[in-house]
């Protein structure tokens, strides 16, 4: 159950009391074998059509639960590093869990859907992102914040991805340029980086590229990217 639902509760504080209880209250005179030994090298059962296959002692459904809840735990720990990305996968996972609980999916279908989500999750959601961001995880996180803003600001559908990606890379480069130990805790360095990002958004994005950013939108982009940068650095 701990594996299946990614339970992270620490029971360490109870161990001394449990050990004392067992040592004083439980006695064992002999060992009785209840289950016959299993050969771990035996082939896993394939199961019949429509039936749950067992992975060792795990059914398809329990295996799917284990993967899904492990992803949900990771998401809860990292969501501030890239809210749009992690919230998307949180919704996808919860939807497939709910469909299985409502008996709209078999154990096998549940497992296959979870595997599909996991593959995209492990690739950090590169599907649908411009190729230039594939190896730039911080910039890719900024892209997920910038693109929705640009889509409401006169950025053409044919160029929105490219402009959003270029802006994300530019912000990433600015933060790299100002990078230093304890960057997020140095007000002067942080403000200098913010000023450079603001200048890029107004001079390059708004003036030269014609993206019609509304008054509050540059501040929204700056605030969210700086918060993400802080969380990713601390992470």
C-alpha positions as CSV (number, residue, x, y, z in Angstrom):
1,X,0.0,0.0,0.0
2,X,2.9,2.4,0.8
3,X,4.3,1.8,-2.7
4,X,1.0,1.8,-4.5
5,X,-0.1,5.2,-3.1
6,X,3.4,6.8,-2.7
7,X,2.9,7.2,1.0
8,X,5.6,9.4,2.4
9,X,4.7,9.4,6.1
10,X,7.7,8.9,8.3
11,X,7.0,6.2,11.0
12,X,10.5,6.5,12.4
13,X,9.4,8.2,15.6
14,X,7.1,5.1,16.4
15,X,9.8,2.5,15.9
16,X,11.3,2.4,19.5
17,X,7.8,2.0,21.0
18,X,6.9,-0.7,18.5
19,X,10.2,-2.5,19.1
20,X,9.7,-2.4,22.8
21,X,6.1,-3.7,22.4
22,X,7.3,-6.6,20.2
23,X,10.2,-7.5,22.5
24,X,8.0,-7.6,25.6
25,X,4.8,-9.0,24.3
26,X,5.5,-11.3,21.4
27,X,7.2,-14.7,21.6
28,X,8.0,-17.2,18.9
29,X,8.9,-20.8,19.5
30,X,9.2,-22.1,16.0
31,X,8.8,-21.1,12.3
32,X,5.9,-22.5,10.3
33,X,6.1,-22.2,6.5
34,X,2.7,-20.9,5.2
35,X,3.5,-20.3,1.5
36,X,5.6,-22.5,-0.7
37,X,8.8,-20.9,-2.1
38,X,8.4,-19.2,-5.5
39,X,11.0,-19.4,-8.2
40,X,11.7,-15.7,-9.1
41,X,13.0,-16.7,-12.5
42,X,9.6,-18.2,-13.6
43,X,8.0,-16.3,-16.4
44,X,5.4,-13.8,-15.4
45,X,1.8,-14.9,-16.1
46,X,0.3,-13.4,-19.2
47,X,-3.3,-13.7,-18.1
48,X,-6.4,-14.2,-20.3
49,X,-7.9,-11.5,-22.4
50,X,-9.6,-9.0,-20.2
51,X,-8.1,-10.4,-17.0
52,X,-5.6,-8.6,-14.8
53,X,-2.0,-9.7,-15.4
54,X,0.0,-10.0,-12.2
55,X,3.5,-8.5,-12.1
56,X,5.0,-10.7,-9.4
57,X,2.4,-10.0,-6.7
58,X,1.1,-6.8,-8.4
59,X,-1.9,-6.6,-10.6
60,X,-2.0,-4.2,-13.6
61,X,-4.2,-1.9,-11.5
62,X,-1.9,-1.8,-8.5
63,X,1.1,-1.2,-10.8
64,X,-0.8,1.7,-12.5
65,X,-1.7,3.1,-9.1
66,X,2.0,2.9,-8.0
67,X,3.2,4.8,-11.0
68,X,0.4,7.4,-10.9
69,X,0.7,8.2,-7.2
70,X,4.5,8.4,-7.5
71,X,4.1,11.0,-10.3
72,X,1.5,12.9,-8.2
73,X,3.9,13.0,-5.2
74,X,6.7,14.3,-7.5
75,X,4.3,16.9,-8.9
76,X,3.3,18.1,-5.4
77,X,7.0,18.6,-4.5
78,X,8.0,20.4,-7.7
79,X,4.9,22.2,-8.9
80,X,6.3,25.7,-8.0
81,X,9.3,25.0,-10.3
82,X,7.0,24.9,-13.4
83,X,3.3,25.4,-12.4
84,X,1.8,25.1,-15.9
85,X,3.7,21.9,-16.7
86,X,3.1,20.1,-13.5
87,X,-0.5,21.2,-13.2
88,X,-1.2,19.8,-16.7
89,X,0.1,16.4,-15.7
90,X,-1.6,16.5,-12.3
91,X,-4.9,16.9,-14.2
92,X,-4.1,14.2,-16.7
93,X,-3.2,11.7,-13.9
94,X,-6.3,12.5,-11.8
95,X,-8.5,12.2,-14.8
96,X,-7.3,8.6,-15.6
97,X,-7.5,7.6,-11.9
98,X,-11.1,8.9,-11.8
99,X,-11.9,6.9,-15.0
100,X,-10.6,3.7,-13.5
101,X,-12.4,4.3,-10.2
102,X,-15.6,4.8,-12.2
103,X,-14.9,1.4,-13.9
104,X,-14.7,3.0,-17.3
105,X,-11.2,1.5,-17.8
106,X,-10.0,-2.1,-17.2
107,X,-6.8,-2.7,-15.3
108,X,-4.8,-3.1,-18.5
109,X,-6.3,0.1,-20.1
110,X,-5.5,2.0,-16.8
111,X,-1.9,0.8,-16.9
112,X,-1.4,1.6,-20.6
113,X,-2.8,5.2,-20.1
114,X,-0.6,5.7,-17.1
115,X,2.4,4.5,-19.1
116,X,1.6,7.0,-21.8
117,X,1.4,9.9,-19.3
118,X,4.6,8.7,-17.7
119,X,6.6,8.7,-21.0
120,X,5.6,12.3,-21.7
121,X,6.2,13.3,-18.1
122,X,9.7,11.8,-18.1
123,X,10.5,13.7,-21.3
124,X,9.5,16.8,-19.4
125,X,6.6,17.4,-21.8
126,X,8.7,18.2,-24.8
127,X,5.9,17.2,-27.1
128,X,4.4,20.4,-28.5
129,X,7.3,22.6,-27.5
130,X,9.7,24.1,-30.1
131,X,12.8,22.1,-30.8
132,X,15.1,24.9,-29.7
133,X,13.9,24.3,-26.1
134,X,14.4,20.6,-26.0
135,X,17.7,20.8,-24.0
136,X,16.8,24.0,-22.2
137,X,14.6,22.9,-19.3
138,X,14.6,26.3,-17.5
139,X,13.8,28.1,-20.7
140,X,11.1,25.5,-21.4
141,X,9.5,26.2,-18.0
142,X,9.5,29.9,-18.8
143,X,7.9,29.2,-22.2
144,X,4.9,27.6,-20.4
145,X,4.3,30.9,-18.7
146,X,5.1,33.2,-21.6
147,X,3.1,31.6,-24.4
148,X,-0.4,32.0,-22.8
149,X,0.3,35.7,-22.3
150,X,1.5,36.2,-25.9
151,X,-1.5,34.3,-27.2
152,X,-3.8,37.1,-25.8
153,X,-1.5,39.9,-26.9
154,X,-1.7,40.0,-30.7
155,X,0.9,37.3,-31.3
156,X,0.0,35.6,-34.6
157,X,-0.8,31.8,-34.3
158,X,1.9,31.0,-36.8
159,X,4.7,32.9,-34.9
160,X,3.5,32.7,-31.3
161,X,5.4,29.5,-30.4
162,X,8.6,30.8,-31.9
163,X,8.4,34.3,-30.3
164,X,7.5,32.8,-26.9
165,X,10.5,30.4,-27.2
166,X,12.9,33.2,-28.2
167,X,11.7,35.3,-25.2
168,X,12.0,32.4,-22.8
169,X,15.6,31.8,-24.1
170,X,16.4,35.5,-23.7
171,X,15.1,35.6,-20.1
172,X,17.1,32.4,-19.4
173,X,20.2,34.1,-20.8
174,X,19.7,37.2,-18.7
175,X,19.3,35.1,-15.5
176,X,22.4,33.1,-16.5
177,X,24.3,36.4,-17.0
178,X,23.4,37.7,-13.6
179,X,23.8,34.2,-12.0
180,X,25.8,34.0,-8.8
181,X,25.8,32.2,-5.5
182,X,22.7,33.2,-3.5
183,X,21.4,35.2,-6.5
184,X,17.8,35.0,-5.3
185,X,18.8,36.5,-1.9
186,X,20.8,39.4,-3.3
187,X,18.4,42.3,-3.9
188,X,20.8,44.3,-6.1
189,X,21.6,41.5,-8.4
190,X,18.0,40.4,-8.6
191,X,16.8,43.9,-9.4
192,X,19.4,44.2,-12.1
193,X,18.2,41.0,-13.7
194,X,14.5,42.2,-13.4
195,X,15.5,45.5,-15.1
196,X,17.1,43.7,-18.0
197,X,14.1,41.4,-18.5
198,X,11.8,44.4,-18.4
199,X,13.9,46.2,-21.0
200,X,13.9,43.1,-23.3
201,X,10.1,42.8,-23.0
202,X,9.5,46.4,-23.9
203,X,12.3,47.1,-26.4
204,X,12.5,43.7,-28.3
205,X,9.1,42.0,-27.7
206,X,6.7,44.9,-27.6
207,X,8.4,47.5,-29.8
208,X,10.4,45.5,-32.4
209,X,8.2,42.4,-32.6
210,X,4.9,44.1,-32.2
211,X,3.5,41.8,-29.5
212,X,0.9,44.0,-27.8
213,X,1.6,43.4,-24.2
214,X,-0.9,45.1,-21.9
215,X,0.3,47.2,-19.0
216,X,0.3,44.5,-16.4
217,X,1.5,41.6,-18.6
218,X,5.3,42.4,-18.5
219,X,5.1,42.5,-14.7
220,X,3.2,39.2,-14.7
221,X,5.8,37.5,-16.9
222,X,8.6,38.9,-14.7
223,X,7.0,38.0,-11.4
224,X,6.2,34.4,-12.5
225,X,9.6,33.7,-14.2
226,X,11.5,35.1,-11.2
227,X,9.5,32.9,-8.8
228,X,10.1,29.9,-11.0
229,X,13.8,30.7,-11.2
230,X,14.0,30.9,-7.5
231,X,12.2,27.6,-6.9
232,X,14.3,25.8,-9.5
233,X,17.5,27.1,-8.1
234,X,16.6,26.2,-4.6
235,X,15.3,22.8,-5.8
